[in-house]
Protein backbone atom coordinates (compact mmCIF):
# COMPACT_ATOMS: atom_id res chain seq x y z
CA UNK A 1 0.00 0.00 0.00
CA UNK A 2 1.12 3.58 -0.61
CA UNK A 3 1.06 6.38 1.95
CA UNK A 4 -2.25 7.53 0.49
CA UNK A 5 -3.79 4.16 1.37
CA UNK A 6 -4.18 3.14 -2.26
CA UNK A 7 -2.65 -0.13 -3.53
CA UNK A 8 0.90 0.05 -4.89
CA UNK A 9 0.31 -1.16 -8.44
CA UNK A 10 3.84 -2.58 -8.77
CA UNK A 11 2.93 -5.16 -6.13
CA UNK A 12 0.05 -6.37 -8.30
CA UNK A 13 1.89 -6.60 -11.62
CA UNK A 14 0.87 -3.31 -13.26
CA UNK A 15 3.98 -1.32 -14.15
CA UNK A 16 5.00 1.73 -16.19
CA UNK A 17 4.05 1.50 -19.85
CA UNK A 18 1.09 -0.56 -21.04
CA UNK A 19 0.24 -3.63 -18.97
CA UNK A 20 -1.87 -6.09 -20.95
CA UNK A 21 -4.70 -7.28 -18.70
CA UNK A 22 -8.13 -8.83 -18.94
CA UNK A 23 -10.56 -6.13 -17.86
CA UNK A 24 -13.79 -7.32 -16.27
CA UNK A 25 -16.87 -5.15 -15.95
CA UNK A 26 -20.50 -5.65 -15.09
CA UNK A 27 -23.79 -4.18 -16.23
CA UNK A 28 -26.65 -5.39 -14.10
CA UNK A 29 -25.97 -9.07 -13.40
CA UNK A 30 -23.97 -9.78 -16.56
CA UNK A 31 -20.15 -9.93 -16.31
CA UNK A 32 -17.95 -9.17 -19.30
CA UNK A 33 -14.24 -9.70 -19.96
CA UNK A 34 -11.97 -8.26 -22.65
CA UNK A 35 -8.22 -7.80 -23.20
CA UNK A 36 -7.40 -4.17 -22.39
CA UNK A 37 -4.12 -2.35 -21.79
CA UNK A 38 -3.77 -0.39 -18.54
CA UNK A 39 -1.52 2.61 -19.17
CA UNK A 40 0.89 4.05 -16.56
CA UNK A 41 2.70 7.11 -17.82
CA UNK A 42 4.31 10.04 -15.98
CA UNK A 43 2.43 9.34 -12.77
CA UNK A 44 -0.94 8.83 -14.47
CA UNK A 45 -2.89 5.60 -14.70
CA UNK A 46 -5.53 5.55 -17.41
CA UNK A 47 -7.33 3.46 -19.99
CA UNK A 48 -8.42 4.07 -23.58
CA UNK A 49 -11.51 2.19 -24.76
CA UNK A 50 -12.70 2.26 -28.34
CA UNK A 51 -16.36 3.00 -28.98
CA UNK A 52 -18.70 0.11 -29.62
CA UNK A 53 -17.33 -2.48 -27.19
CA UNK A 54 -19.23 -3.82 -24.19
CA UNK A 55 -16.37 -2.65 -21.96
CA UNK A 56 -16.78 0.88 -23.35
CA UNK A 57 -20.49 0.98 -22.56
CA UNK A 58 -20.07 -0.60 -19.10
CA UNK A 59 -17.32 1.82 -18.06
CA UNK A 60 -19.24 4.78 -19.45
CA UNK A 61 -22.27 3.71 -17.41
CA UNK A 62 -20.80 2.22 -14.22
CA UNK A 63 -17.46 4.12 -14.03
CA UNK A 64 -15.54 1.17 -12.61
CA UNK A 65 -13.47 -1.71 -13.95
CA UNK A 66 -11.30 -4.56 -12.70
CA UNK A 67 -7.89 -5.20 -14.27
CA UNK A 68 -6.99 -8.90 -14.02
CA UNK A 69 -3.34 -9.89 -14.46
CA UNK A 70 -3.31 -13.21 -16.33
CA UNK A 71 -0.48 -15.35 -17.74
CA UNK A 72 -2.66 -17.87 -19.60
CA UNK A 73 -2.67 -17.03 -23.34
CA UNK A 74 -5.80 -19.13 -23.90
CA UNK A 75 -7.83 -16.75 -21.72
CA UNK A 76 -6.61 -13.81 -23.80
CA UNK A 77 -7.78 -15.46 -27.02
CA UNK A 78 -11.09 -16.65 -25.57
CA UNK A 79 -11.94 -13.20 -24.23
CA UNK A 80 -10.96 -11.60 -27.56
CA UNK A 81 -13.38 -13.63 -29.69
CA UNK A 82 -16.14 -14.75 -27.32
CA UNK A 83 -17.75 -14.32 -23.94
CA UNK A 84 -16.18 -16.15 -21.03
CA UNK A 85 -18.32 -18.61 -19.11
CA UNK A 86 -19.96 -17.76 -15.80
CA UNK A 87 -17.74 -20.43 -14.24
CA UNK A 88 -14.65 -18.35 -15.17
CA UNK A 89 -15.64 -15.62 -12.71
CA UNK A 90 -15.63 -15.03 -8.99
CA UNK A 91 -17.25 -12.03 -7.34
CA UNK A 92 -15.80 -9.74 -4.70
CA UNK A 93 -17.43 -7.02 -2.66
CA UNK A 94 -15.65 -3.66 -2.40
CA UNK A 95 -17.23 -0.73 -0.59
CA UNK A 96 -20.63 -2.40 -0.79
CA UNK A 97 -20.47 -3.12 -4.53
CA UNK A 98 -20.03 -6.48 -6.24
CA UNK A 99 -17.34 -6.85 -8.92
CA UNK A 100 -16.48 -9.75 -11.26
CA UNK A 101 -12.89 -11.04 -11.14
CA UNK A 102 -11.31 -13.93 -13.02
CA UNK A 103 -10.78 -17.11 -11.03
CA UNK A 104 -7.47 -17.77 -12.79
CA UNK A 105 -6.05 -14.25 -12.39
CA UNK A 106 -2.64 -13.93 -10.75
CA UNK A 107 -3.88 -10.67 -9.25
CA UNK A 108 -6.59 -8.10 -9.79
CA UNK A 109 -7.11 -4.40 -9.13
CA UNK A 110 -10.47 -2.65 -8.84
CA UNK A 111 -10.28 0.82 -10.40
CA UNK A 112 -12.66 3.74 -10.16
CA UNK A 113 -12.88 5.52 -13.53
CA UNK A 114 -12.85 9.32 -13.29
CA UNK A 115 -12.31 12.39 -15.49
CA UNK A 116 -13.88 10.51 -18.39
CA UNK A 117 -13.38 12.13 -21.79
CA UNK A 118 -15.30 10.90 -24.81
CA UNK A 119 -14.27 11.52 -28.40
CA UNK A 120 -15.84 10.35 -31.63
CA UNK A 121 -13.68 7.20 -31.50
CA UNK A 122 -12.87 6.40 -27.89
CA UNK A 123 -13.29 6.96 -24.18
CA UNK A 124 -10.32 7.88 -21.98
CA UNK A 125 -10.64 7.55 -18.21
CA UNK A 126 -8.26 8.19 -15.34
CA UNK A 127 -7.98 5.13 -13.09
CA UNK A 128 -7.91 5.32 -9.30
CA UNK A 129 -7.15 1.99 -7.55
CA UNK A 130 -9.68 1.14 -4.84
CA UNK A 131 -8.71 -2.39 -3.87
CA UNK A 132 -6.31 -5.08 -5.05
CA UNK A 133 -5.53 -8.71 -4.34
CA UNK A 134 -2.82 -11.24 -5.23
CA UNK A 135 -4.05 -14.80 -5.81
CA UNK A 136 -0.74 -16.40 -6.79
CA UNK A 137 2.78 -15.27 -7.62
CA UNK A 138 4.51 -17.86 -9.79
CA UNK A 139 8.13 -17.40 -10.82
CA UNK A 140 8.13 -17.54 -14.61
CA UNK A 141 10.69 -16.36 -17.17
CA UNK A 142 9.40 -14.34 -20.15
CA UNK A 143 8.28 -16.49 -23.08
CA UNK A 144 8.38 -15.01 -26.59
CA UNK A 145 5.51 -17.29 -27.52
CA UNK A 146 3.21 -15.71 -24.93
CA UNK A 147 4.04 -12.20 -26.15
CA UNK A 148 3.50 -13.32 -29.74
CA UNK A 149 0.01 -14.58 -28.86
CA UNK A 150 -0.83 -11.17 -27.38
CA UNK A 151 0.41 -9.38 -30.52
CA UNK A 152 -1.50 -11.77 -32.76
CA UNK A 153 -4.70 -11.18 -30.74
CA UNK A 154 -4.32 -7.42 -31.13
CA UNK A 155 -3.90 -7.76 -34.89
CA UNK A 156 -6.85 -10.16 -35.02
CA UNK A 157 -9.13 -7.51 -33.51
CA UNK A 158 -7.85 -5.00 -36.07
CA UNK A 159 -8.50 -7.46 -38.89
CA UNK A 160 -12.00 -8.09 -37.53
CA UNK A 161 -12.72 -4.36 -37.73
CA UNK A 162 -11.04 -3.58 -41.06
CA UNK A 163 -10.69 -6.82 -43.07
CA UNK A 164 -7.24 -5.53 -44.05
CA UNK A 165 -5.10 -8.43 -45.27
CA UNK A 166 -1.90 -6.90 -43.84
CA UNK A 167 -3.01 -8.01 -40.37
CA UNK A 168 -3.24 -11.62 -41.52
CA UNK A 169 0.41 -11.45 -42.61
CA UNK A 170 1.42 -10.12 -39.19
CA UNK A 171 -0.59 -12.85 -37.45
CA UNK A 172 1.14 -15.46 -39.61
CA UNK A 173 4.54 -14.11 -38.55
CA UNK A 174 3.61 -14.20 -34.87
CA UNK A 175 2.19 -17.70 -35.27
CA UNK A 176 5.62 -18.83 -36.47
CA UNK A 177 7.20 -17.39 -33.30
CA UNK A 178 4.68 -19.28 -31.17
CA UNK A 179 5.49 -22.48 -33.05
CA UNK A 180 9.21 -22.05 -32.31
CA UNK A 181 9.15 -20.58 -28.80
CA UNK A 182 5.76 -21.22 -27.21
CA UNK A 183 4.75 -23.84 -24.72
CA UNK A 184 1.64 -26.01 -24.83
CA UNK A 185 -0.79 -23.26 -23.75
CA UNK A 186 0.64 -20.76 -26.24
CA UNK A 187 0.24 -23.26 -29.07
CA UNK A 188 -3.32 -24.06 -28.05
CA UNK A 189 -4.07 -20.33 -27.94
CA UNK A 190 -2.62 -19.51 -31.37
CA UNK A 191 -4.45 -22.46 -32.95
CA UNK A 192 -7.68 -21.22 -31.36
CA UNK A 193 -7.03 -17.72 -32.70
CA UNK A 194 -6.36 -18.98 -36.22
CA UNK A 195 -9.52 -21.09 -36.11
CA UNK A 196 -11.51 -17.97 -35.18
CA UNK A 197 -9.95 -16.08 -38.09
CA UNK A 198 -10.95 -18.83 -40.52
CA UNK A 199 -14.57 -18.42 -39.39
CA UNK A 200 -14.33 -14.63 -39.90
CA UNK A 201 -13.14 -15.17 -43.48
CA UNK A 202 -15.93 -17.59 -44.36
PyMOL commands that set and color helices and strands:
alter all, ss='L'
color gray80, all
select helices_A, chain A and resi 9-12+54-62+73-81+86-88+144-162+165-181+184-201
alter helices_A, ss='H'
color red, helices_A
select strands_A, chain A and resi 17-27+30-41+44-50+64-69+89-94+97-102+107-118+122-134
alter strands_A, ss='S'
color yellow, strands_A
deselect
rebuild
show_as cartoon
